[in-house]
Amino acid sequence: MWGQHCQHAPASTATLERVLNAYRPSVIVEIGSLFGGITAYIGTWAFLNGRAHVLSLDMVPCMTVDVRDFLGRIGVVYWYEDAWKPDTVAKVFEYIMGRRMDGRALIYCDGGDKTRELALYSKTLDAGDVIGCHDYTTEVAIGGAAEALGDGWQPILDIEQVRAQRLLQMFWEKKG
């Protein structure tokens, strides 16, 4: 993606863009950026749409200096942090609250334990916000995601469409 290694299929990237365009978040947090391919995509979307703040975090420093420089030029904030530490979750919550404006937040879970990330970070979101994950149905069980999120979350995508198209990602909106 934009010269960066990306582990998302084109159909998954297109689905991510449809969700971004439909929900127009003012703040986006990506958990697990690895080489920065999808981070570059999200950051470029935010840059071109002129409104979203983007935070990406990962525990493993896999990005090259060139990738980090590119992300910095388009306004992406990058943290090397343990996504599961309570301090990190609190910092992410503060980041979201400080930049939310009047819009929605979107968290995209793509780190080392997506079910755990869904459980931890869904609690930082408000009604109307969106959470999603990569590797849905492969690393994240359908029932496991629902259990991790708890009550109040509505799937945005049709599960049968996700299976049929092998999208390997899913998104949910928090309801009032």
Protein Blocks (a to p, Z undefined) as FASTA:
>chain_A
ZZiacfbdfklmmmmmmmmmmnopabdcdehjknommmmmmmmmmmmnopaccddddfbd
fbcfklmmmmmmnopacddddfkbmklmmmmmmmmmmmnmmadcddddfbfblmlmmmmm
mmmpcehiacddehihklmcfklmmmmnoghiacfbdfklmmmnonopacddddZZ
